[in-house]
């Protein structure tokens, strides 16, 4: 039995070829897969195999493969474990958004005055979905744009009325880093949103301290750390199978993820 990586086409183009090269270099295989949401039996030929399958691609396809009953494919993105309503309880003291409130979308309009009185900075709030599926991107909302933003979430983004929304104080982020965690150990990392991808030692030291909490949403996941004028914080966490890797060293990632997937396959058999 061998590890076969299922790499979704047209996703994470910045390092897809490098990932393919590293997979082959280590003696594993890969196959590209396309997101075809409306075709019956679309993945039967790919997923009917005795090999150990590892998915890497979009949240949409990842969620679909988790529900696919004809295959044992490793999708390291257990969405419920990336809900803010769940992991904030563990990382609270380390969070960038440590001063926050969560409430249903339907309540955002009614509680407008309270929210701006409590959390606003220069008449701005930060909002993001609690959902691990990220129904919309977290962003800063100005007071004069607030009501229109709520309408867009309800209409264009089709966020459900009862969906939980995080509201917090806006923060000025200087640097952002993505670290890959496997079996509670940091195996690779990269700075992002910058031309300099180097991760300084203090970020690794801080992340190791965070990992002492022992919250593991998956055997492999990503931990995003950011730096503000006040220091380092946990920005968010994410599922490895659906996370960009930027300039992370791919050698330990392919090695450890393939190993973990094979171990999980042996346990399930």
VEXDREN-2710 file (C-alpha; in Angstrom, 1 decimal):
% VEXDREN-2710
k/r/px/py/pz
1/UNK/0.0/0.0/0.0
2/UNK/1.3/3.5/-0.9
3/UNK/0.3/7.0/-0.1
4/UNK/-1.4/8.7/-3.1
5/UNK/-2.0/12.5/-2.8
6/UNK/-5.2/13.8/-4.4
7/UNK/-4.3/17.3/-5.6
8/UNK/-7.2/19.5/-6.7
9/UNK/-6.6/21.3/-9.9
10/UNK/-6.4/25.2/-10.0
11/UNK/-6.0/25.5/-6.2
12/UNK/-2.9/26.7/-4.4
13/UNK/-1.1/27.2/-7.8
14/UNK/1.9/29.0/-6.1
15/UNK/3.4/25.7/-4.8
16/UNK/1.4/22.9/-6.5
17/UNK/4.2/21.9/-8.9
18/UNK/6.8/22.0/-6.0
19/UNK/4.5/19.8/-4.0
20/UNK/4.1/17.3/-6.8
21/UNK/7.9/17.2/-7.2
22/UNK/8.4/16.5/-3.5
23/UNK/5.8/13.8/-3.5
24/UNK/7.5/11.9/-6.3
25/UNK/10.9/12.5/-4.8
26/UNK/9.9/10.7/-1.6
27/UNK/8.5/7.8/-3.5
28/UNK/4.8/8.5/-3.2
29/UNK/2.2/9.1/-5.9
30/UNK/-0.2/11.9/-6.7
31/UNK/-3.3/12.3/-8.9
32/UNK/-5.0/15.5/-9.8
33/UNK/-8.7/15.9/-9.1
34/UNK/-11.3/18.5/-10.2
35/UNK/-14.2/19.8/-8.2
36/UNK/-17.3/18.5/-10.0
37/UNK/-20.2/19.3/-7.6
38/UNK/-23.1/18.2/-9.8
39/UNK/-22.0/14.9/-11.4
40/UNK/-23.2/11.6/-10.0
41/UNK/-20.5/9.0/-9.4
42/UNK/-17.9/11.5/-10.4
43/UNK/-15.0/10.2/-8.2
44/UNK/-15.6/6.4/-8.3
45/UNK/-12.6/5.6/-10.5
46/UNK/-10.3/7.7/-8.5
47/UNK/-11.4/6.7/-5.0
48/UNK/-11.9/3.0/-5.5
49/UNK/-8.4/1.9/-4.5
50/UNK/-6.6/0.1/-1.7
51/UNK/-4.0/2.8/-1.6
52/UNK/-3.9/5.4/1.2
53/UNK/-5.4/8.7/-0.2
54/UNK/-4.5/12.2/1.1
55/UNK/-6.6/15.1/-0.1
56/UNK/-5.2/18.6/-0.7
57/UNK/-7.4/21.3/-2.2
58/UNK/-10.5/23.5/-1.5
59/UNK/-12.9/23.4/1.4
60/UNK/-15.8/22.6/-1.0
61/UNK/-14.2/19.5/-2.4
62/UNK/-12.7/18.5/0.9
63/UNK/-16.2/18.6/2.6
64/UNK/-17.6/16.6/-0.3
65/UNK/-15.0/13.9/0.0
66/UNK/-15.6/13.5/3.7
67/UNK/-19.2/12.7/2.9
68/UNK/-18.2/10.3/0.1
69/UNK/-19.0/6.8/1.3
70/UNK/-17.1/4.8/-1.3
71/UNK/-13.6/5.6/-0.2
72/UNK/-11.3/6.0/2.8
73/UNK/-9.6/9.2/2.0
74/UNK/-7.7/11.3/4.5
75/UNK/-9.1/14.9/4.6
76/UNK/-7.4/16.7/7.4
77/UNK/-10.1/19.3/7.9
78/UNK/-12.6/18.3/10.5
79/UNK/-14.6/21.5/10.1
80/UNK/-16.5/21.4/13.4
81/UNK/-13.1/21.5/15.2
82/UNK/-12.3/24.8/13.5
83/UNK/-15.4/26.6/14.7
84/UNK/-14.5/29.6/16.8
85/UNK/-17.2/28.5/19.2
86/UNK/-15.0/25.5/19.9
87/UNK/-11.3/26.4/19.7
88/UNK/-11.6/29.9/21.2
89/UNK/-12.4/28.2/24.5
90/UNK/-8.9/26.7/24.4
91/UNK/-6.8/29.5/23.0
92/UNK/-8.6/32.4/24.6
93/UNK/-5.7/34.0/26.4
94/UNK/-3.5/33.8/23.2
95/UNK/-6.1/35.0/20.7
96/UNK/-5.6/38.2/18.7
97/UNK/-9.4/38.7/19.1
98/UNK/-9.3/37.9/22.8
99/UNK/-11.9/40.7/23.5
100/UNK/-14.8/39.4/21.5
101/UNK/-18.4/38.4/21.5
102/UNK/-20.3/35.8/19.4
103/UNK/-23.9/36.2/18.4
104/UNK/-26.2/35.1/15.6
105/UNK/-26.2/37.0/12.4
106/UNK/-29.9/37.9/13.0
107/UNK/-28.9/39.7/16.1
108/UNK/-26.1/41.9/14.6
109/UNK/-28.5/44.6/13.6
110/UNK/-30.5/44.7/16.8
111/UNK/-27.2/44.9/18.9
112/UNK/-25.5/47.5/16.7
113/UNK/-25.3/50.2/19.3
114/UNK/-24.0/47.9/21.9
115/UNK/-21.4/46.4/19.6
116/UNK/-20.0/49.7/18.5
117/UNK/-20.0/51.1/22.1
118/UNK/-18.2/48.1/23.4
119/UNK/-15.8/47.0/20.7
120/UNK/-15.3/49.8/18.1
121/UNK/-12.1/51.6/17.4
122/UNK/-12.4/54.7/15.3
123/UNK/-16.0/53.7/14.6
124/UNK/-14.8/50.3/13.1
125/UNK/-15.5/46.7/14.1
126/UNK/-13.9/43.4/13.1
127/UNK/-16.3/40.6/12.1
128/UNK/-15.7/37.0/11.0
129/UNK/-17.8/33.8/10.9
130/UNK/-17.4/31.2/13.6
131/UNK/-17.8/28.5/10.9
132/UNK/-14.8/26.5/9.9
133/UNK/-16.1/26.6/6.4
134/UNK/-15.6/30.4/6.3
135/UNK/-18.8/31.5/4.7
136/UNK/-17.2/34.9/4.3
137/UNK/-13.8/36.5/4.9
138/UNK/-13.2/38.2/8.2
139/UNK/-12.8/42.0/7.8
140/UNK/-13.1/45.4/9.3
141/UNK/-16.5/47.1/9.0
142/UNK/-17.0/50.9/9.3
143/UNK/-20.0/52.3/11.1
144/UNK/-21.4/53.9/7.9
145/UNK/-21.1/50.5/6.1
146/UNK/-22.5/48.3/8.9
147/UNK/-26.1/48.0/7.8
148/UNK/-25.1/47.3/4.2
149/UNK/-22.6/44.7/5.3
150/UNK/-25.3/42.8/7.3
151/UNK/-27.6/42.8/4.3
152/UNK/-24.8/41.4/2.1
153/UNK/-24.1/38.6/4.6
154/UNK/-27.8/37.7/4.6
155/UNK/-28.2/38.1/0.9
156/UNK/-25.1/37.7/-1.3
157/UNK/-23.2/35.4/1.1
158/UNK/-26.4/33.5/2.2
159/UNK/-25.2/33.3/5.8
160/UNK/-28.0/31.6/7.8
161/UNK/-29.8/33.8/10.4
162/UNK/-28.7/31.6/13.3
163/UNK/-25.0/31.4/12.1
164/UNK/-22.7/32.6/14.8
165/UNK/-20.6/35.7/14.1
166/UNK/-17.5/36.8/16.0
167/UNK/-17.3/40.5/16.7
168/UNK/-14.2/42.0/18.1
169/UNK/-12.0/45.1/18.4
170/UNK/-10.0/45.9/15.2
171/UNK/-6.3/45.1/15.4
172/UNK/-3.3/46.4/13.5
173/UNK/-1.3/43.3/12.3
174/UNK/2.4/43.8/11.4
175/UNK/3.3/40.2/10.4
176/UNK/1.5/36.9/9.8
177/UNK/2.9/33.4/9.9
178/UNK/1.5/29.9/9.0
179/UNK/2.9/26.9/10.9
180/UNK/2.1/23.3/10.0
181/UNK/1.5/21.1/13.0
182/UNK/1.7/17.3/12.9
183/UNK/1.1/15.1/15.9
184/UNK/1.4/18.2/18.1
185/UNK/4.8/19.2/16.7
186/UNK/5.6/22.1/14.4
187/UNK/7.1/20.6/11.2
188/UNK/7.3/23.6/8.9
189/UNK/6.4/27.3/8.6
190/UNK/6.3/30.4/6.4
191/UNK/5.6/34.0/6.7
192/UNK/2.8/35.2/4.4
193/UNK/1.4/38.4/2.9
194/UNK/5.1/39.5/2.6
195/UNK/8.0/39.1/0.2
196/UNK/10.1/37.8/3.1
197/UNK/9.0/34.3/4.1
198/UNK/11.4/33.7/7.0
199/UNK/9.9/32.7/10.4
200/UNK/11.9/34.1/13.3
201/UNK/12.8/32.0/16.3
202/UNK/10.4/33.9/18.7
203/UNK/7.4/32.8/16.6
204/UNK/8.4/29.1/16.9
205/UNK/9.0/29.5/20.6
206/UNK/5.6/31.2/21.1
207/UNK/3.8/28.6/19.0
208/UNK/5.4/25.7/21.0
209/UNK/4.0/27.4/24.2
210/UNK/0.5/27.6/22.5
211/UNK/0.7/23.9/21.6
212/UNK/1.1/23.0/25.3
213/UNK/-2.7/23.6/25.5
214/UNK/-3.0/20.2/23.7
215/UNK/-6.0/21.1/21.5
216/UNK/-5.6/19.0/18.3
217/UNK/-8.4/19.5/15.8
218/UNK/-6.8/17.0/13.4
219/UNK/-3.6/14.9/13.3
220/UNK/-2.3/17.6/10.9
221/UNK/-3.4/21.2/11.0
222/UNK/-2.2/24.8/10.6
223/UNK/-1.6/27.4/13.3
224/UNK/-1.5/31.0/12.2
225/UNK/0.5/33.4/14.4
226/UNK/0.5/37.2/14.0
227/UNK/2.5/40.0/15.4
228/UNK/1.1/43.3/16.6
229/UNK/2.7/46.2/18.5
230/UNK/1.7/44.3/21.7
231/UNK/3.5/41.1/20.6
232/UNK/2.5/37.7/19.2
233/UNK/-1.0/36.2/19.1
234/UNK/-2.9/33.3/17.7
235/UNK/-4.7/34.6/14.6
236/UNK/-6.6/31.4/13.7
237/UNK/-6.3/27.7/13.1
238/UNK/-7.1/25.8/9.9
239/UNK/-7.4/22.3/8.4
240/UNK/-4.2/21.3/6.6
241/UNK/-5.9/19.7/3.6
242/UNK/-7.4/23.0/2.6
243/UNK/-4.7/25.5/3.7
244/UNK/-2.1/27.3/1.5
245/UNK/1.5/26.5/2.3
246/UNK/3.2/29.6/1.0
247/UNK/7.0/29.0/1.2
248/UNK/6.9/26.2/3.8
249/UNK/9.6/23.6/3.5
250/UNK/7.6/20.8/1.8
251/UNK/10.0/17.9/2.6
252/UNK/8.9/17.4/6.2
253/UNK/5.3/18.1/5.3
254/UNK/5.1/15.3/2.6
255/UNK/7.1/13.0/4.9
256/UNK/5.0/13.4/8.0
257/UNK/1.6/13.7/6.4
258/UNK/2.2/10.6/4.3
259/UNK/3.4/8.7/7.4
260/UNK/0.4/9.8/9.5
261/UNK/-2.1/8.9/6.8
262/UNK/-0.6/5.4/6.4
263/UNK/-0.7/4.9/10.2
264/UNK/-4.4/5.9/10.2
265/UNK/-5.1/3.5/7.4
266/UNK/-3.5/0.7/9.3
267/UNK/-5.6/1.5/12.4
268/UNK/-8.8/1.6/10.4
269/UNK/-8.0/-1.8/8.8
END
